[in-house]
């Protein structure tokens, strides 16, 4: 029987139990990281607002390529914000404490259900999507890029795609 059930574990000293409790409570040192990610969301929102203003300016000038690149940049920021939110909530719930939002009407369906493996896959999927959007932006501005810059951009996307596939295969093998 464990200490939680009212019986002390044999061989556990007061120092040992205190050490384990200190380790357990140290998970709260992660909380400021997740709070910092909420500040990062505010920074992304500010950048998104600037992007909207630039998009409207390009719409008035009629520069269709600039409008397309501007929209892609906004999608990129949106995906990044989604990624930050996912990491913030799932990381907090996985490593610090459960969020007390079960009875909230706006509670997200996936909260409390994303494990660390799922989070890694969602993270990699988001990185692939973000890098693909960057690649599309690069193709829209191909005349301003060197062949080397374009090759690196394509190489990064391919690397993320291959890494994502390998990660998914490893996760699937681990669950069998």
C-alpha positions in Angstrom: 0.0 0.0 0.0 1.2 3.5 -0.7 1.4 6.5 1.5 -1.7 7.9 -0.2 -3.7 5.1 1.2 -2.6 5.8 4.7 0.4 3.4 5.0 4.0 4.7 4.7 6.1 3.1 2.1 8.9 1.0 3.6 12.4 2.5 3.1 11.1 6.0 2.5 12.6 8.5 4.8 11.3 11.9 5.6 14.1 13.3 3.5 13.2 11.0 0.6 9.5 11.9 0.8 10.4 15.6 1.0 12.7 15.3 -2.0 9.9 13.6 -4.1 7.4 16.3 -3.0 9.9 19.0 -4.0 10.4 17.4 -7.4 6.6 17.0 -7.9 5.9 20.6 -7.0 8.7 21.9 -9.2 6.4 21.3 -12.2 5.0 24.7 -11.3 8.2 26.2 -12.6 6.8 25.6 -16.1 3.8 27.8 -15.4 5.6 31.0 -16.3 6.6 29.5 -19.7 3.0 29.0 -20.5 2.1 32.5 -19.3 4.9 33.8 -21.6 3.3 31.9 -24.5 0.1 33.9 -23.9 2.2 37.1 -24.2 3.6 35.6 -27.5 0.0 35.3 -28.7 -0.5 39.0 -28.0 2.6 39.8 -30.0 1.3 37.6 -32.9 -2.0 39.5 -32.7 -0.2 42.8 -33.0 1.8 41.5 -36.0 -1.5 40.2 -37.5 -3.1 43.7 -37.1 -0.1 45.3 -38.9 -0.5 42.7 -41.7 -4.2 43.6 -42.1 -3.3 47.2 -42.5 -0.7 46.4 -45.1 -3.1 44.1 -46.9 -5.7 46.9 -47.2 -3.0 49.2 -48.5 -2.1 46.7 -51.2 -5.7 46.2 -52.0 -6.0 49.9 -52.7 -3.0 49.8 -55.0 -4.3 46.8 -56.9 -1.1 44.8 -56.6 -2.6 41.3 -56.8 0.7 39.5 -56.0 1.2 41.6 -52.9 -2.4 40.9 -51.9 -1.8 37.1 -52.3 1.5 37.2 -50.3 -0.2 39.4 -47.7 -3.0 36.8 -47.3 -0.5 34.0 -47.1 1.4 35.9 -44.4 -1.9 36.3 -42.4 -2.6 32.6 -42.7 1.0 31.9 -41.6 0.4 34.1 -38.5 -2.9 32.4 -37.8 -1.3 28.9 -37.9 1.5 30.1 -35.7 -1.1 31.4 -33.1 -3.0 28.1 -33.2 0.3 26.3 -32.6 1.1 28.5 -29.7 -2.3 28.0 -28.2 -2.1 24.2 -28.6 1.3 24.0 -27.0 0.2 26.3 -24.2 -2.9 24.4 -23.3 -1.7 20.9 -23.9 1.7 21.5 -22.3 0.1 23.0 -19.2 -2.4 20.2 -18.8 0.2 17.5 -19.5 3.0 18.8 -17.3 1.6 21.3 -14.7 -2.1 21.0 -13.8 -5.5 20.3 -15.3 -7.4 23.4 -16.5 -10.6 23.8 -14.6 -12.8 24.5 -17.6 -14.9 21.3 -17.9 -18.2 23.2 -17.3 -17.3 26.2 -19.4 -19.5 26.5 -22.6 -16.5 27.5 -24.7 -14.3 24.6 -23.6 -12.4 23.2 -26.6 -13.1 19.6 -27.4 -9.5 18.6 -27.6 -8.5 20.0 -24.2 -7.4 17.3 -21.8 -7.4 14.7 -24.6 -4.1 15.6 -26.3 -1.2 13.5 -25.0 2.5 14.3 -25.5 2.7 12.1 -28.6 -0.4 13.7 -30.1 1.1 17.1 -29.3 4.3 16.2 -31.1 2.4 15.2 -34.2 0.2 18.3 -34.2 3.3 20.4 -33.7 5.0 18.8 -36.7 1.9 19.1 -38.8 1.7 22.8 -38.0 5.4 23.2 -38.8 4.9 21.5 -42.2 1.9 23.8 -42.9 3.8 26.9 -41.9 6.9 26.0 -43.9 4.7 25.2 -46.9 3.1 28.6 -46.7 6.5 30.2 -46.5 7.5 28.2 -49.6 4.4 29.4 -51.5 5.3 33.0 -50.4 8.8 32.4 -51.8 7.4 31.1 -55.1 5.3 34.3 -55.3 8.5 36.3 -54.9 10.8 34.0 -56.9 12.3 36.9 -58.9 13.7 38.3 -55.6 15.3 35.1 -54.4 18.5 33.4 -55.4 18.5 29.8 -56.5 20.3 29.0 -53.3 17.6 30.6 -51.1 14.9 28.8 -53.0 16.7 25.5 -52.7 17.0 26.0 -48.9 13.4 26.8 -48.6 12.3 23.7 -50.5 14.8 21.6 -48.6 13.4 22.8 -45.2 9.9 21.9 -46.3 11.0 18.5 -47.5 12.9 18.0 -44.2 9.8 18.8 -42.1 7.6 16.6 -44.2 10.0 13.6 -43.9 10.5 14.3 -40.2 6.7 14.4 -39.7 6.2 11.1 -41.5 8.9 9.4 -39.5 7.5 10.8 -36.3 4.0 9.5 -37.2 5.4 6.1 -38.0 7.3 6.0 -34.7 4.2 7.0 -32.8 2.1 4.3 -34.6 4.8 1.6 -33.8 4.9 2.7 -30.1 1.1 2.3 -29.8 1.0 -1.3 -31.3 
